[in-house]
């Protein structure tokens, strides 16, 4: 009873409508600038500046990934509360990964080269 999955006809999904729903009410630069996101001095926190904005990449150009249920729920609450429902989960994850790769690029490259072998 509870394990039955509802089949979705993908041809009935209006992708443009879904994308537009994420962009409604967004400032022109794509940044979520909510009043509740400001610090006591009126400036955005570093966290908000780095992670709480729409990604420049279109979600449908990306790939599907799976997240732990508790991580998905936590990210959803962050996007809904801090992001005021003005950004997608895709954008949040994309922003987090962008910062991760920037912060650890040298270490990742070093570890990759240690484990990688030349093809020829």
PyMOL commands that set and color helices and strands:
alter all, ss='L'
color gray80, all
select helices_A, chain A and resi 10-12+15-23+35-37+46-51+59-61+69-81+89-115
alter helices_A, ss='H'
color red, helices_A
deselect
rebuild
show_as cartoon
